[in-house]
Amino acid sequence: MNQASIYCRELNKMAVALASARDRSSVLDLITKSAVEVLNLKACSLGLWDKKTSSLEVVAVHGLGEKHTRTTQETKNVPIDPKALKGLPVVVTDFSRWLSPEEAKKKGIVSMLCVPVQTRYDRLGVVCVYSAKRHKFTTTEADFLKTLGNFAAVAIENARLSERLQRRLVESETLVEISKALTSSLKPQEVFNTIAKTATEAMRMKGCIVRLLDERREHLEFVASYGLSENFLRKGPIHIEKGLEDVRTGRPAILPDVLAGSRLEYPEETAKEGIRCELAVPLRVKGNIIGSIRVFGPTPHQFDEDEIKYLEAIASHAAIAIENARLYRISLKNWQDLVQEVWEKSEVWGQTKIETETQ
C-alpha cells in the first residue's frame, strides 16, 4: 500500500471517529496517535490557545511520556508556536536552534513540524510532530498534518457546541424550577432561597446572594444566600457607593479576579471566603432598581455574555417574586380592611335591629 492510500485510510478512520465520538479528548488522542504512526515519527502534541492567559495548554500527546500531558507552555518560551497560531506551518529541521544541545538530546527531539488548528473564524491552537533524527518534512506530510488539525478543530468546536447546549438545557430547567416556585408559593423568602440555590448550581459557582435596597437607598440589605458562610454574610453593611457598580449604573458588574481588582468593599473577607470572581446584576421592578443578585466563584473566571444574560433572566424572576409579594400584601391588606368594614357594619345592623324590636 502506497503512502497516499495510507493517508486516505487514516483520514477515513478519523472521520468515522469524529462522527461517533462522545467526547473531545478521545478524538484528540486518536489524532496525535495517528500522526505518529502514519508519519512514522517520534511524537505528536496538540495544544490549545488560552486567550486569557496567553499560553498553550497541551491537551493531547503521544510519544513524549505522561509528564508532558496537560502542561502549559508560555508562548515567549516557545518561539515557534506563535507563527503557527497565525495560520502558517512552522518547520524546525534542527531543534537545537531553540534548545541547548543537552536539552534537545534529553528530549530526544531533533526536527519538528507545527501546523495551526483553526476554524473559519478562529485559530484554536497547534498540532506538532517531532522526529528523533534530522528530518526534512515534505509538503505531503504537512498537508496530512493540516488535515488532522482540521479534524481536531471540528472535534473542539463540536465539544464546545455540546457544552453550550448542555448549559442551555440546565439553565432552562433551573428557570422552570424558579417559575414553579413563583407560582406555587406565596412566601417570597422560599422563592429567594430557590433563586440563590439554582443560580449557584446552574452557573457552577461557589455561592449567591440576593440583596434589596433599604428605604434610603444607601445600603443593600440581605435577603437570601446559598453556599456562603455566616462569617462572610455578617462581614458588614454593603454600601451602594462602594464596591461593584451594578446598582449604581444599572448594568452588570464583572470582576474576573478579585485579587487583581480594587472595587471590593471587603477584600480581605472576600479572599478569606475563597472567592476569586464575582458577577452582579441589578434587580428591577417596573424599571426601578431595587436590589442586586450576585454570584461568586472559587477560581478566576471571565464571565461570558451567555452567563450574564442567564443571571439577568434569574434577576427578572426575582423581581417578579418581589412584585408578587407586594401585590399579595396589598391584596391581604384590602381583604383585612374589607372584613373589618363588614364586621363594623354588622355590629351597627345588629344594634339597629335590637332598638327597633324594643320600641
C-alpha positions in Angstrom: 0.0 0.0 0.0 1.5 3.3 -1.0 1.7 6.4 1.2 -1.3 8.2 -0.3 -3.5 5.1 0.3 -2.3 5.0 3.9 -3.2 8.7 4.4 -6.7 8.2 2.9 -7.4 5.2 5.0 -6.3 7.0 8.2 -8.3 10.1 7.4 -11.4 8.0 6.7 -10.9 6.3 10.1 -10.6 9.8 11.7 -13.8 11.0 10.0 -15.7 7.9 11.4 -14.2 8.5 14.9 -15.2 12.2 14.7 -18.8 11.3 13.8 -19.2 8.7 16.6 -17.1 10.2 19.4 -18.8 11.1 22.6 -16.1 13.4 23.9 -13.4 15.6 22.6 -10.4 14.0 24.3 -10.8 10.6 22.7 -10.7 12.2 19.2 -7.7 14.4 20.1 -5.8 11.4 21.5 -6.5 9.5 18.3 -5.3 12.4 16.2 -1.9 12.5 18.0 -1.5 8.8 17.8 -2.4 8.6 14.1 0.1 11.4 13.3 2.9 9.5 15.0 2.1 6.1 13.4 1.3 7.2 9.9 4.2 9.7 9.6 6.5 7.3 11.4 7.8 9.9 13.8 8.7 10.0 17.5 5.9 12.0 19.0 3.0 14.4 18.5 1.4 17.0 20.7 -1.7 19.1 20.4 -2.1 22.4 22.3 -5.0 24.8 22.6 -4.5 28.5 22.9 -5.9 30.2 26.0 -6.6 33.8 25.2 -7.0 34.7 28.8 -3.5 33.6 29.9 -1.8 33.9 26.5 -0.5 30.3 26.8 -0.8 27.0 25.1 -2.3 24.1 27.1 -1.2 20.7 25.8 -4.4 18.7 25.8 -3.3 15.6 23.9 0.1 14.0 23.4 1.6 10.7 22.1 5.2 9.5 22.3 6.5 12.1 24.8 5.5 10.4 28.1 2.8 11.2 30.6 4.7 14.1 32.2 4.1 16.2 29.1 0.4 15.7 29.1 -1.8 18.7 30.0 1.1 21.1 30.6 1.0 24.8 29.9 3.6 26.5 27.8 4.2 30.2 27.7 4.4 31.4 24.1 7.5 33.5 25.0 9.3 30.3 25.8 8.1 28.6 22.6 9.1 31.0 19.8 7.9 28.7 17.0 4.3 28.2 18.1 3.0 31.8 17.7 3.8 31.6 14.0 1.6 28.6 13.6 -1.1 30.4 15.6 -1.1 33.0 12.7 -2.0 30.2 10.3 1.4 29.3 8.9 3.1 25.9 9.2 6.4 26.0 11.1 9.3 23.7 10.3 12.3 23.2 12.5 14.9 21.0 10.9 17.3 21.3 13.8 15.6 21.7 17.2 18.9 22.8 18.8 18.1 26.2 17.4 15.6 26.6 20.2 17.1 24.2 22.8 20.6 23.6 24.1 22.2 20.5 22.7 21.9 18.9 26.1 18.2 19.6 26.4 17.5 18.6 22.9 19.3 15.3 23.4 17.4 14.8 26.7 14.1 15.2 25.0 15.1 13.0 22.1 13.9 15.6 19.6 15.7 16.8 16.5 13.2 18.1 14.0 9.6 19.4 14.3 6.7 20.3 12.1 3.9 22.5 13.6 0.6 23.5 11.9 -2.4 25.5 13.2 -5.6 24.1 14.5 -8.2 26.5 13.2 -11.8 27.1 12.2 -13.0 29.5 9.6 -13.3 32.3 12.2 -10.8 31.4 14.9 -7.4 29.9 15.5 -7.7 27.4 18.3 -4.2 26.1 18.8 -1.4 24.0 17.1 -0.6 20.4 16.4 3.1 19.5 16.3 5.0 16.3 15.3 8.6 15.6 16.3 11.3 13.3 14.9 14.1 11.7 16.8 16.5 12.3 14.0 17.1 15.1 11.5 14.1 15.1 9.1 13.1 17.2 6.2 9.3 17.4 6.2 7.6 17.1 2.8 4.6 19.1 1.6 2.6 15.9 1.7 3.4 15.4 5.3 2.5 19.0 6.1 -0.8 18.6 4.2 -1.7 15.4 6.1 -0.9 17.1 9.5 -3.0 20.1 8.4 -5.9 17.8 7.7 -5.5 16.2 11.1 -5.5 19.7 12.6 -8.8 20.4 10.8 -10.3 17.3 12.3 -9.1 18.5 15.7 -10.8 21.9 15.1 -14.1 20.1 14.3 -13.8 18.0 17.4 -13.1 21.1 19.6 -16.0 23.0 18.1 -18.4 20.1 18.5 -17.4 19.8 22.1 -17.9 23.5 22.7 -21.3 23.4 21.0 -22.3 20.3 23.0 -21.2 22.0 26.2 -23.1 25.2 25.3 -26.3 23.2 24.5 -25.9 21.3 27.8 -25.6 24.5 29.7 -28.6 25.9 27.9 -30.6 22.8 29.0 -29.5 23.2 32.6 -30.3 26.9 32.5 -33.8 26.3 31.0 -34.5 23.6 33.7 -33.5 25.9 36.5 -35.6 28.8 35.2 -38.6 26.4 35.0 -37.8 25.4 38.6 -37.8 29.0 39.6 -41.1 29.6 37.7 -42.7 26.7 39.6 -41.6 28.3 42.9 -43.1 31.6 41.8 -46.5 30.0 41.0 -46.6 27.5 43.9 -45.6 29.7 46.9 -46.9 33.0 48.3 -43.8 33.2 50.6 -41.2 35.3 48.8 -38.4 34.0 51.1 -38.9 30.5 49.8 -38.6 31.8 46.2 -35.5 33.8 47.0 -33.8 30.8 48.6 -34.7 28.8 45.5 -33.2 31.5 43.3 -29.9 31.7 45.2 -29.6 27.9 45.2 -30.4 27.3 41.5 -28.2 30.3 40.3 -25.2 28.8 42.2 -25.7 25.3 40.9 -26.6 26.1 37.3 -23.6 28.5 36.9 -21.3 26.2 38.8 -20.4 28.9 41.2 -19.4 28.8 44.9 -22.4 30.9 46.1 -25.0 33.5 45.5 -26.5 36.4 47.5 -29.8 38.3 46.9 -30.0 41.8 48.4 -32.5 44.6 48.3 -32.0 48.4 48.7 -33.1 49.9 52.0 -35.6 52.7 52.2 -32.9 55.4 52.0 -31.3 53.6 49.0 -27.9 53.7 50.7 -27.4 50.1 51.7 -28.1 46.7 50.3 -29.8 44.5 52.8 -29.5 40.7 52.9 -32.5 38.7 51.6 -31.2 35.2 50.7 -28.0 33.3 50.0 -26.6 29.9 49.2 -23.2 28.3 49.6 -21.6 31.1 51.7 -20.5 31.1 55.3 -22.2 33.0 58.1 -19.0 34.9 58.8 -18.9 36.2 55.2 -22.6 37.2 55.3 -22.0 39.1 58.5 -19.0 41.0 57.3 -20.7 44.4 57.4 -23.2 46.7 55.6 -23.0 46.8 51.8 -22.9 50.4 50.6 -24.1 51.2 47.1 -21.4 53.9 46.7 -18.7 51.3 47.3 -17.7 48.0 45.7 -19.4 46.8 42.4 -21.4 49.3 40.4 -24.4 47.2 39.3 -26.9 49.1 41.4 -25.3 52.5 40.7 -25.2 52.1 36.9 -28.0 49.6 36.2 -25.5 47.4 34.3 -23.9 44.1 35.1 -20.7 44.3 37.1 -18.0 41.8 36.4 -14.9 41.0 38.5 -12.9 38.2 36.8 -10.3 38.1 39.5 -10.9 39.7 42.9 -7.2 39.7 43.7 -6.5 41.8 40.6 -9.2 44.3 41.3 -9.7 47.1 43.8 -13.5 47.5 43.6 -14.4 45.3 46.6 -15.7 46.8 49.8 -14.4 43.9 51.9 -11.4 42.5 50.0 -9.9 40.6 53.0 -13.2 38.9 53.9 -13.8 38.0 50.3 -10.4 36.4 49.9 -10.7 34.5 53.2 -14.1 33.1 52.0 -12.2 31.6 49.0 -13.9 33.8 46.4 -11.9 34.7 43.3 -14.5 36.0 40.8 -17.9 37.8 41.0 -20.8 38.7 38.7 -23.5 41.1 39.8 -26.7 42.2 38.0 -29.3 44.7 39.3 -32.9 43.7 40.3 -35.5 45.9 38.6 -39.3 46.3 39.2 -41.1 48.4 36.7 -37.9 50.0 35.6 -36.7 50.9 39.1 -33.6 49.3 40.5 -34.5 47.8 43.9 -31.5 45.5 44.6 -28.9 43.1 43.3 -28.2 39.4 42.8 -24.6 38.3 42.8 -22.8 35.0 42.2 -19.3 34.2 43.4 -16.8 31.7 42.0 -13.8 29.9 43.7 -11.4 30.5 40.7 -10.7 33.4 38.4 -13.3 33.4 35.6 -14.1 35.7 32.7 -17.9 35.6 32.6 -19.2 35.4 29.0 -22.3 37.1 27.5 -24.4 33.9 27.9 -23.7 33.7 31.6 -24.5 37.4 32.1 -27.8 37.0 30.2 -28.7 34.0 32.3 -28.2 35.8 35.6 -30.2 38.7 34.3 -33.0 36.2 33.5 -32.8 34.9 37.1 -32.9 38.6 38.3 -36.1 39.1 36.3 -37.7 36.1 38.1 -36.6 37.5 41.4 -38.2 40.8 40.5 -41.4 39.0 39.7 -41.3 37.3 43.1 -40.8 40.8 44.8 -43.7 42.3 42.8 -45.9 39.3 43.6 -45.1 39.7 47.3 -46.0 43.4 47.1 -49.3 42.7 45.4 -50.1 39.9 47.8 -49.5 42.2 50.8 -51.8 44.8 49.1 -54.5 42.2 48.5 -54.2 40.9 52.0 -54.5 44.4 53.5 -57.5 45.2 51.3 -59.1 41.9 52.4 -58.5 42.7 56.0 -59.9 46.2 55.6 -63.0 44.7 53.9 -63.5 42.2 56.7 -63.1 44.9 59.3 -65.7 47.1 57.5 -68.2 44.2 57.3 -67.8 43.4 61.0 -68.3 47.1 61.8 -71.5 47.3 59.7 -72.7 44.0 61.2 -72.4 45.5 64.6 -74.4 48.6 63.5 -77.1 46.5 61.9 -77.4 44.3 65.0 -77.8 47.3 67.3 -80.5 48.9 65.0 -82.5 45.7 64.9 -82.5 45.4 68.7 -83.5 49.0 69.1 -86.4 48.6 66.7 -87.7 45.5 68.4 -87.5 47.2 71.8 -89.7 50.1 70.5 
